[in-house]
Amino acid sequence: MKKSNISKNLLFTQKHFDLLVQLYQNSFVDTVLVADFYNIITETLVDGLSIDRASYWELLEDRLVCINLFDKNKGCHSLSNDIQARDLPNYFQALNNGIAIVADDARTNDYTKELKYSYLIPNGITDMLDLPIRENGSITGVLCCEHRDQTRNWSESDLAFAKAIADILIVMIAQYKRRKTELKLIDSERKLSLITDNSTDGFVVFENSIVTYISPSYRKLLGYSENELQHFSLQEVYSHIHPDEVEGVREFINEHLAKQAANFKYEFRIKGKLDKYFWREDTASVLYEHGQYTKYILISRDITAQKNAEIKIQKLYSISKIQNKKLLDFTHIISHNIRSNTSNMAMIIELMADTTDEVEKKEYFELLKESNYKLSETIQYLNDTISLKLNVKQQKVVVNLKSIIEKSLIGINVIIRNQRVLVNVNIAEDIFIRTIPSYFESIIFNLVTNAIKYKSPHCDPIITINTTKITAQQYRISVIDNGLGIDMTRNGDKIFGMYKTFHGNPDAVGLGLFMTKNHVEALGGTIAVSSEVGIGSEFKFTLYE
Amino acid sequence: MNKFDLTYIVDDDAIFVSIFKKILSKIQNFSEIKHLKNGAIALSDLKKRFDNKQVFPDIIFLDLNMPVLDGWQFLEELKQLPFKNQLAIYVISSTIDKREIKKCRKYKTVLNFIQKPTNESQLKAILGI
């Protein structure tokens, strides 16, 4: 038998026509599963050609794998064993070259007899009409129409019908594959948007210094609506970077763009619409054309938690560093102050031992008593300082600023009157602060008594107490005097140190300002001084509301 | 035997000065002893002596830890003055900080460091009496 030629004037029978229309309509129904469609194809073939079996096979690597098989006698769909493709060279050559293998007697046909013992005889098949299924010109499968027992002469109409069905199958397979890719794409897009929508990380694309894309989650994090960030310029982005980092970041980026670096990374804080700052780590990927960057793609990672932890650690570290330094200073002070007393006592005792003169001995004894007193006094001061450091856990309470300052001054009313001191308290009635009252009173007491102690010999002391609001929760309180002043170039770094006095006053023990500083720090504030010899001093300390 | 016609003690600790004067009087080589309460007072005294062309003290005992102008500040300011090389200074302190003791050697005007507490024989040895 030879391959048949298809006549130019195909005429479907009415039955063929009806079946094809039905199949064609089915192919438009999106919900039809591909397995169902294979069922329809094989059943339509069996019905339309009045044959026993129809099957669809796919060529997977070196094997023909049965995808769907309908057997009219069994009335059901089943599958058949795989067939090795290399056993069928003539069969495949024929499929490659033509549009169908038409075998009226399959067991003797040149192209199908290779299947005689493995397939045809076991299945009782006598007639075959096989059509290749192609994708992009290569065979991907075979549509097989098979008949048993009686000799079947395939008509041109049969061939045309089978060919039409094969064409529909090809279209359906392509459509199915496309839908599968689409589904995959939708799925991966959904996964991606799940990541970007719920992540605080983000993507930003700049083209010609203008934002052309920002991932929705990042945009939302910054508090902007969809259209607000389109056409956001690079300059506008820079204006949102924290002042502490903006110059560094600008320099870093320009430096890397100049070098045409493809990838680089930097950290900074960026302000959202509501002026809230976020810590980001941006990894930039940059595309260049003719030496100019065209696309600037950012993967922006949220490092707020990390940064906050870092800042906390840094803060703790610097606190412990300061504490260590204080402790070391304190140890030196203790050792020095105790040593200076004990060394005096040692010298006195030696002198006492060396003399027999009773008058001299008595003199030394008096000195010894004095030294002993000084030593006890020193230890008492040190003890006061230590307990101050230990008591920082005292409860803070809310007090009215003006009334607590006035209360602090009551204790020194007599001195104020006797020394003809003018104290101006320029503080609004409605300021409340959270503080430890005893500490606060001690700060005011020390600063005011200091101002009086070191008054100018030329005029009556005037002391002014002011307050300035620095931030929403922070106040600065200034105590300004017109006294002797302190030589800042000589003593600026030691004013708040222990046992430092600057005026050689006999009753100055050098503890007042040291204690004051400790009190301010225990309340969480800082203290500073500005002063000019002969004009006066201004002590400023901060407090929290 | 070395004789010291004029001796300065620059120290804020009145008790130490009393004791030290006793010790010096026992050594008998010190005629006039003047106590100056801190570095600033000592510095202005020396400047006045220079301006009036008076004699400088033969020896100065300088404490380190003092109010107003401490021993280190005194030595720093002295560096700028024209008569710095005409003085013989001994730093006398109860400090046991090795860095401070070492620092004394950096000043050419400082002849030696005397550790408090001290006594007659130790002083004699250091001063070469």
Interface residues (C-beta under 8 A of the other chain):
Chain A: H332 S335 H336 R339 S340 T342 S343 N344 A346 M347 I348 E350 L351 D354 L367 E370 S371 K374 R490 Y499 K500 T501 F502 H503 G504 A508 G510
Chain B: D12 D13 I15 F16 S18 I19 F20 K22 I23 K37 N38 A40 I41 N65 P67 V68 L69 Q73 S94 T95 I96 D97 K116 P117 T118 N119 E120
